[in-house]
Amino acid sequence: RVHGDYLEQQIAETIQAKGRLNIVELPKILNVGLEKIETRIENVLRRFNNIQHIEGVVVSTQYLDTLAEEINEDLQQKSYVTLSEITLKYGFALDKIRDIVRLRLDTIIQGRLDEQQGVLTTLSFEQITLSKLRGILRGCLRPVALKQLCKLYQLDENGVQDQIEQLIKNKEIDGKVQQGMFFSDKYLQIQELIIKSFFKQNDYIEYDFLSKQLFIPKPREYMKQHFKDQCFFLDEVCVNKTYINNLKEQISDTLVQELSLIHI
């Protein structure tokens, strides 16, 4: 038993010194067969609560704390880090990385963990993002795709729509989010004026024009909502009813005149 205790002590001291080791590395370091190492590992884990076994790797608590310090340093520089990035960097499973981060939040790691999105952010990240979005969208006169917005201004796609809707709800910006795009109230007013003006001048409007030029996702439904009983809705265009009725009268009058001439 003394020999066993001594081997366990050696294993523990080696792990603590190295920080992280694959179990198959221990025989070479300690000059002991793998079978003897494997029979003692469980005892080591029970005796030394600052050592853990993770997916074939044994690590010290000090190593995990150092790992957390590195994560925090990276986080403070970037303001935003995904758990999948951390997983790739350190070679642990996502669930284990989540546990490591969760246990060290507000101590070593200064940030917030969104477990559903798998994202780690600084404490000030949300306010910085909201301020950035507020400034960008207040002066926005054209529709903006949220993906393009994130790419141009280096924003995180996860949660941007919720943040924009929060700003709208708090009346910090005016507009709406629809089908992955932000439309400011100023643009929506201009859009409505363009449609009314075009329809008044031409007595028709094409759905293709509404969808491609004015970014209206359901043009037929839009016209039904805003022009109600003023239109005939055809497959590709809606036409002013007054125009059609006037045209019918003109055709009728023309036919009557032609019939009169025939009788004469």
C-alpha positions as CSV (number, residue, x, y, z in Angstrom):
1,R,0.0,0.0,0.0
2,V,2.9,2.3,0.8
3,H,4.3,1.8,-2.7
4,G,0.8,2.5,-4.1
5,D,0.5,5.7,-2.1
6,Y,3.9,6.8,-3.3
7,L,3.0,6.1,-7.0
8,E,-0.3,8.1,-6.6
9,Q,1.7,11.0,-5.0
10,Q,4.1,10.9,-8.0
11,I,1.2,10.9,-10.5
12,A,-0.5,13.8,-8.7
13,E,2.8,15.8,-8.5
14,T,3.5,15.2,-12.2
15,I,0.0,16.3,-13.2
16,Q,0.2,19.4,-11.0
17,A,3.6,20.3,-12.4
18,K,2.6,19.8,-16.1
19,G,-0.9,21.1,-15.7
20,R,-2.3,18.9,-18.5
21,L,-1.3,15.4,-19.5
22,N,-2.7,12.6,-21.6
23,I,-2.8,9.5,-19.4
24,V,-0.7,7.5,-21.9
25,E,2.1,10.1,-21.3
26,L,2.5,9.2,-17.6
27,P,4.3,5.8,-18.0
28,K,7.2,7.3,-19.9
29,I,7.6,10.2,-17.4
30,L,7.3,8.0,-14.3
31,N,9.0,4.9,-15.9
32,V,6.0,2.8,-14.8
33,G,3.8,0.5,-16.9
34,L,0.5,1.9,-18.2
35,E,-1.6,-0.8,-16.3
36,K,-0.2,0.4,-13.0
37,I,-1.0,4.0,-13.8
38,E,-4.5,3.2,-14.9
39,T,-5.2,1.2,-11.7
40,R,-4.1,4.2,-9.6
41,I,-5.8,7.1,-11.5
42,E,-9.2,6.7,-9.8
43,N,-7.5,6.8,-6.4
44,V,-5.5,9.9,-7.4
45,L,-8.8,11.7,-8.4
46,R,-10.3,10.8,-5.1
47,R,-7.3,11.8,-3.0
48,F,-6.5,15.0,-4.8
49,N,-9.5,17.3,-5.4
50,N,-7.4,19.7,-7.5
51,I,-7.0,17.1,-10.3
52,Q,-9.7,16.2,-12.8
53,H,-10.0,13.6,-15.6
54,I,-11.5,15.0,-18.8
55,E,-11.8,12.9,-21.9
56,G,-8.6,10.9,-21.5
57,V,-6.7,13.9,-20.2
58,V,-5.8,14.7,-16.6
59,V,-5.6,18.3,-15.6
60,S,-4.9,20.4,-12.5
61,T,-7.3,23.0,-11.2
62,Q,-4.4,25.5,-11.6
63,Y,-4.3,24.6,-15.3
64,L,-8.0,25.3,-15.7
65,D,-7.7,28.6,-13.8
66,T,-4.9,29.6,-16.2
67,L,-7.0,28.5,-19.2
68,A,-9.8,30.7,-17.8
69,E,-7.4,33.7,-17.4
70,E,-6.5,33.3,-21.1
71,I,-10.2,33.2,-22.1
72,N,-10.8,36.3,-20.0
73,E,-7.9,38.1,-21.6
74,D,-9.1,37.2,-25.1
75,L,-12.6,38.2,-24.1
76,Q,-11.6,41.7,-22.8
77,Q,-9.8,42.3,-26.1
78,K,-12.6,41.2,-28.4
79,S,-15.7,41.9,-26.2
80,Y,-17.2,38.7,-27.7
81,V,-16.1,35.1,-27.9
82,T,-18.0,32.0,-28.9
83,L,-17.7,28.8,-26.9
84,S,-17.0,26.9,-30.2
85,E,-13.9,29.1,-30.7
86,I,-12.7,28.2,-27.2
87,T,-13.4,24.5,-27.8
88,L,-11.3,24.5,-31.0
89,K,-8.4,26.3,-29.2
90,Y,-8.2,24.0,-26.1
91,G,-9.5,20.7,-27.5
92,F,-12.2,20.1,-24.9
93,A,-15.8,19.2,-25.6
94,L,-18.3,22.1,-25.7
95,D,-20.2,21.0,-22.6
96,K,-16.9,20.9,-20.6
97,I,-15.8,24.3,-21.8
98,R,-19.3,25.6,-20.8
99,D,-18.7,24.1,-17.3
100,I,-15.2,25.6,-17.0
101,V,-16.5,29.0,-18.0
102,R,-19.6,28.9,-15.8
103,L,-17.6,28.0,-12.7
104,R,-15.3,30.9,-13.1
105,L,-17.7,33.6,-14.1
106,D,-17.5,36.8,-11.9
107,T,-14.2,35.5,-10.5
108,I,-11.5,34.9,-13.1
109,I,-13.8,35.5,-16.2
110,Q,-15.4,39.0,-16.1
111,G,-18.3,38.6,-18.5
112,R,-21.7,37.2,-19.3
113,L,-22.4,33.7,-20.7
114,D,-25.4,33.1,-23.0
115,E,-25.6,29.4,-22.8
116,Q,-28.4,29.1,-25.4
117,Q,-26.4,31.0,-28.0
118,G,-23.0,29.6,-26.8
119,V,-21.6,33.1,-26.5
120,L,-19.4,34.8,-23.9
121,T,-19.5,38.6,-23.8
122,T,-18.0,41.4,-21.7
123,L,-20.2,43.1,-19.1
124,S,-20.2,46.2,-21.2
125,F,-20.7,44.5,-24.6
126,E,-24.5,44.8,-24.7
127,Q,-24.4,48.5,-23.9
128,I,-21.6,49.1,-26.5
129,T,-23.6,47.2,-29.1
130,L,-26.8,49.1,-28.3
131,S,-25.0,52.4,-28.5
132,K,-23.5,51.5,-31.9
133,L,-26.8,50.3,-33.3
134,R,-28.6,53.4,-32.0
135,G,-26.1,55.7,-33.8
136,I,-26.2,53.7,-37.1
137,L,-29.9,53.2,-37.4
138,R,-31.0,56.7,-36.3
139,G,-29.5,58.1,-39.5
140,C,-30.7,55.3,-41.7
141,L,-32.8,56.3,-44.7
142,R,-32.6,53.1,-46.7
143,P,-33.5,49.5,-45.8
144,V,-30.6,47.6,-44.2
145,A,-30.0,43.9,-44.2
146,L,-29.1,42.8,-40.6
147,K,-26.4,40.5,-42.0
148,Q,-24.8,43.3,-44.0
149,L,-25.1,45.6,-40.9
150,C,-23.2,43.0,-38.8
151,K,-20.5,42.6,-41.4
152,L,-19.9,46.3,-42.0
153,Y,-19.8,47.3,-38.3
154,Q,-18.4,44.1,-36.9
155,L,-21.4,43.2,-34.8
156,D,-22.5,39.8,-33.6
157,E,-25.3,38.3,-35.7
158,N,-26.7,36.4,-32.7
159,G,-29.2,38.7,-30.9
160,V,-28.9,41.8,-33.2
161,Q,-32.5,41.6,-34.2
162,D,-33.6,41.4,-30.5
163,Q,-31.4,44.4,-29.7
164,I,-32.8,46.4,-32.5
165,E,-36.4,45.5,-31.4
166,Q,-35.4,46.5,-27.8
167,L,-34.3,50.0,-29.1
168,I,-37.6,50.3,-31.1
169,K,-39.6,49.3,-28.0
170,N,-37.8,51.9,-25.9
171,K,-38.5,54.5,-28.6
172,E,-34.7,55.1,-29.0
173,I,-35.1,54.5,-32.7
174,D,-38.1,54.5,-35.1
175,G,-38.7,51.7,-37.5
176,K,-39.4,48.0,-37.8
177,V,-37.5,44.7,-38.5
178,Q,-39.0,42.5,-41.2
179,Q,-37.6,39.4,-42.9
180,G,-34.0,40.1,-41.7
181,M,-34.1,43.8,-42.6
182,F,-34.5,47.1,-40.7
183,F,-36.8,49.8,-42.2
184,S,-36.7,53.2,-40.6
185,D,-40.0,55.1,-40.2
186,K,-38.5,57.8,-42.5
187,Y,-38.0,55.3,-45.2
188,L,-41.4,53.8,-44.7
189,Q,-42.9,57.3,-45.1
190,I,-40.9,57.9,-48.3
191,Q,-41.9,54.4,-49.5
192,E,-45.6,55.1,-49.0
193,L,-45.3,58.5,-50.8
194,I,-43.6,56.8,-53.8
195,I,-46.3,54.2,-54.1
196,K,-49.2,56.6,-53.8
197,S,-47.6,59.0,-56.3
198,F,-46.8,56.2,-58.8
199,F,-50.3,54.7,-58.5
200,K,-52.0,58.1,-58.9
201,Q,-50.0,59.0,-62.0
202,N,-50.2,55.6,-63.7
203,D,-53.3,53.9,-62.4
204,Y,-51.4,50.6,-61.9
205,I,-48.4,49.3,-60.1
206,E,-46.4,46.1,-60.6
207,Y,-45.7,43.7,-57.7
208,D,-42.2,43.2,-59.1
209,F,-41.5,46.9,-58.7
210,L,-42.7,46.9,-55.1
211,S,-40.7,43.8,-54.1
212,K,-37.4,44.6,-55.9
213,Q,-37.2,48.4,-55.8
214,L,-39.1,49.1,-52.6
215,F,-38.2,45.9,-50.6
216,I,-41.8,45.0,-49.9
217,P,-41.9,41.3,-49.2
218,K,-45.6,40.6,-49.9
219,P,-46.6,43.3,-52.4
220,R,-50.1,42.0,-53.2
221,E,-51.0,41.9,-49.5
222,Y,-49.4,45.4,-49.0
223,M,-51.6,46.9,-51.7
224,K,-54.7,45.2,-50.3
225,Q,-54.0,46.6,-46.9
226,H,-53.3,50.1,-48.0
227,F,-55.6,50.6,-51.0
228,K,-58.4,48.3,-49.9
229,D,-61.2,48.6,-52.5
230,Q,-59.4,50.8,-55.0
231,C,-57.8,48.1,-57.0
232,F,-58.3,45.1,-59.2
233,F,-55.6,42.5,-58.2
234,L,-54.2,40.6,-61.2
235,D,-51.4,38.1,-61.2
236,E,-48.5,40.5,-61.7
237,V,-50.0,43.9,-61.3
238,C,-52.8,45.8,-59.5
239,V,-54.9,48.3,-61.4
240,N,-57.0,51.2,-60.3
241,K,-60.7,50.3,-60.4
242,T,-61.6,53.9,-61.4
243,Y,-59.3,53.6,-64.4
244,I,-60.9,50.2,-65.4
245,N,-64.4,51.6,-65.0
246,N,-63.6,54.7,-67.0
247,L,-62.0,52.5,-69.7
248,K,-65.2,50.3,-69.7
249,E,-67.3,53.5,-70.2
250,Q,-65.1,54.7,-73.0
251,I,-65.3,51.3,-74.8
252,S,-69.0,51.3,-74.3
253,D,-69.4,54.8,-75.6
254,T,-67.2,54.0,-78.6
255,L,-69.3,50.9,-79.4
256,V,-72.5,52.8,-79.1
257,Q,-71.1,55.5,-81.5
258,E,-70.0,52.8,-84.0
259,L,-73.3,51.1,-83.9
260,S,-75.1,54.4,-84.5
261,L,-72.9,55.0,-87.5
262,I,-73.7,51.5,-88.8
263,H,-77.4,52.1,-88.5
264,I,-77.1,55.5,-90.3
